[in-house]
Amino acid sequence: MSHITDNLRAVHARIERAAGAAQRSPDSIRLLAVSKTFPAEDVRAAFTAGQRAFGENYVQESLAKIEALADLRAQIEWHFIGPLQSNKTRPVAEHFDWVHSVDRLKIAQRLSEQRPDALPPLNVCLQVNVSGEASKSGVAPEDASMLAREIAALPKLRLRGLMSIPEPAADPAAQREPHRTVRQLYETLHAQGLTLDTLSMGMSGDLEAAILEGATIVRIGTAIFGKRDYTR
Ligand SMILES: *Cc1c(COP(=O)(O)O)cnc(C)c1O
């Protein structure tokens, strides 16, 4: 049995324990396996162990991987979670099922225009910047409502919810705070009439805190595939 199979089992156990602590059904939380920097063979090993949703950050790398795993395409859900430049939207609109990192209207408009008619609408999350000055990615919370409404009106996109990447924190209470801010924003948008079903938050180091605050997708890389080597 590969280390990936064991790691996936351990991550599912963490999710189940956290769901129990939050008095939530484990079925209400989806595991997104973040495979950036890892080869297609590792994705295939995770697939064999039952994993179906995979997250990628870099356009060129992900296209090569999707191509190498073309035989599994109908069974895999590909999620783009990295920063997206407007000159790179077309392949993402053509090859992915979800984009979590939409943070401005221009990107959303291009994704909608470039989404092939033969494919269902692209699922998107609005990335929210809950770390203020510390991060350049993500829409400011006070601008999220307007942008969410504009995105919800685009024909080939389906706005699913919010995504965030908070500053890492070691202390569990400190980890929960930014996730709570995102959940409160989600509830505000709901109250304004937007139908959303996704809170994409929580990574290897803070998935428990995210689940306590209502995460419906946790994005896990290191705890499944191991430490990333960016020098390759
Ligand atoms: C790399 C990455 C992850 C996974 O992080 P880990 O700490 O390795 O679990 C999750 N979300 C995003 C947006 C990422 O870029």
The ligand as a MOL file (V3000), in Angstrom:
LIG
                    3D

  0  0  0     0  0            999 V3000
M  V30 BEGIN CTAB
M  V30 COUNTS 15 15 0 0 0
M  V30 BEGIN ATOM
M  V30 1 C -1.0270 24.5110 -1.7550 0
M  V30 2 C -2.4100 24.9100 -1.3900 0
M  V30 3 C -3.1920 24.1690 -0.4970 0
M  V30 4 C -2.6820 22.9380 0.2320 0
M  V30 5 O -1.8680 23.3290 1.3070 0
M  V30 6 P -1.2780 22.2490 2.3250 0
M  V30 7 O -0.8460 23.0630 3.4840 0
M  V30 8 O -0.1480 21.5630 1.6390 0
M  V30 9 O -2.3730 21.2960 2.6750 0
M  V30 10 C -4.4890 24.5690 -0.2690 0
M  V30 11 N -5.0180 25.6570 -0.8810 0
M  V30 12 C -4.2980 26.3960 -1.7320 0
M  V30 13 C -4.9350 27.5830 -2.3740 0
M  V30 14 C -2.9830 26.0670 -2.0080 0
M  V30 15 O -2.2840 26.8340 -2.8520 0
M  V30 END ATOM
M  V30 BEGIN BOND
M  V30 1 1 1 2
M  V30 2 1 2 3
M  V30 3 2 2 14
M  V30 4 1 3 4
M  V30 5 2 3 10
M  V30 6 1 4 5
M  V30 7 1 5 6
M  V30 8 2 6 7
M  V30 9 1 6 8
M  V30 10 1 6 9
M  V30 11 1 10 11
M  V30 12 2 11 12
M  V30 13 1 12 13
M  V30 14 1 12 14
M  V30 15 1 14 15
M  V30 END BOND
M  V30 END CTAB
M  END
